[in-house]
Amino acid sequence: MERPARLCGLWALLLCAGGGAGGAAPTETQPPVTNLSVSVENLCTVIWTWNPPEGASPNCSLWYFSHFGDKQDKKLAPETRRSKEVPLNEKICLQVGSQCSTNESEKPSILVEKCISPPEGDPESAVTELQCIWHNLSYMKCSWLPGRNTSPDTNYTLYYWHRSLEKIRQCEEIYKEGQYFGCSFDLTKVKDSSFEQHSVQIMVKDYAGKIKPSFNIVPLTSRVKPDPPHIKNLSFHNGDLHVQWENPQNFISRCLFYEVEVNNSQTETHNVFSVQEAKCQNPEFERNVENTSCFMVPGVLPDTLNTVRIRVKTNKLCYEDDKLWSNWSQEMSIGKKRNSTLYIIMLLIVPVIVAGAIIVLLLYLKRLKIIIFPPIPDPGKIFKEMFGDQNDDTLHWKKYDIYEKQTKEETDSVVLIENLKKASQ
């Protein structure tokens, strides 16, 4: 290898000597890098290292051009090392070449490739839908579904790592919710100012080692779900409804986006207001309260009952992902409430009154009909009695008249006797 090196040096001297004559120096192709190797640290940190090419020109300031197999993440640097956090669920390859300058038009040497394959195992046994959510910058909750070729009694375990930890940790709180398995572990906000560049590496497998491990990389700027805010005060001011709330802990107001929902009991409608910048301008609200935000809802009637609730999510000023809303806050109401008890009583009493009035009216109309239109006696019966027609019907009426006459006489006699007794006393 010494002879090619001398030839390269001589060729470089000739180029320097001929430069004054205006000749253009052809681009020299460098030899490839050597001893390219790959290894894995922590859970998902893949590291490639290599040595400089043999027989490189001594006057060449070596730079190394590298990119992954899909020709993404191209990089040109003088270091002989490159690392990447990647979930090892698929094969990943890195190609490396050398060149003498940072000029992108310069062709690098022949590219050398080194790949790393995922752990062995049945792909159908690996867990699916592995995802993690960072709740209120306090703890991370991961969930997954069992693989198709997995025993129902599989004992899962989850391992995690991030830069603030000295070693890989195991999650102890494995639980099951419906068809999903899950695990939660403490993860407070990283103190380092560059926490935006950090991520959490996740791996799920079983204790027996029968299933294929599954990996996930969770950036700390994504999948963040805040806790719901706490409403502190509602008040009417100059015809508007002022809402004051306390933001969830671990967040500042400029990193949050809000939705305020107002439900009106009279109109049975609700309005949702999007709030990007929440500032307190009402002097009636508390002053010097940290982490407190306000919003003015226009056109709210104070003589009706209004119920308010709020939810929040992170915005893109501080975080990459802004799709996870918090749960709705507890409701708070303001305004006059309709007397529901009186309303129910009226609903019960009014039908009863109406029904009673109808019955009374029907009885009155029947009596009025008798007074106005009295029953007309049958003239046929009168003529039969006059001309001595003694059929069964006539005898029946006579018996009825005789019985009524005797009863009346007996009653009159009793009344007369009672009056005489009273007079003698």
Protein Blocks (a to p, Z undefined) as FASTA:
>chain_A
ZZmmmmmmmmmmmmmmmmmnopacddddddddehiacddehjllccddddddehiafkbc
cddddddfkopaiacdfbfcdcddddfkbccdddddddfbfbfklccddddddddddded
dfklpcehiacddehhlaccddddddfkbcfklccddddddfkbmbdcddfbdcdehjbc
cddddddddfbfklmmgccddddddfkopaccddddddfkgoiacdddddfbdcdeehia
cddddddehiafklpccddddddfklopacddddfbdcdfbfkbcehiahiacdddehia
fkbccdddddddddfklbmblcbccdddddddedjdddfklmmmmmmmmmmmmmmmmmmm
mmmmmmmmmmmmccdddfklmmmmmnopacfklmmmmmmmmmmmmmmmmmmmmmmmmmmm
mmmZZ
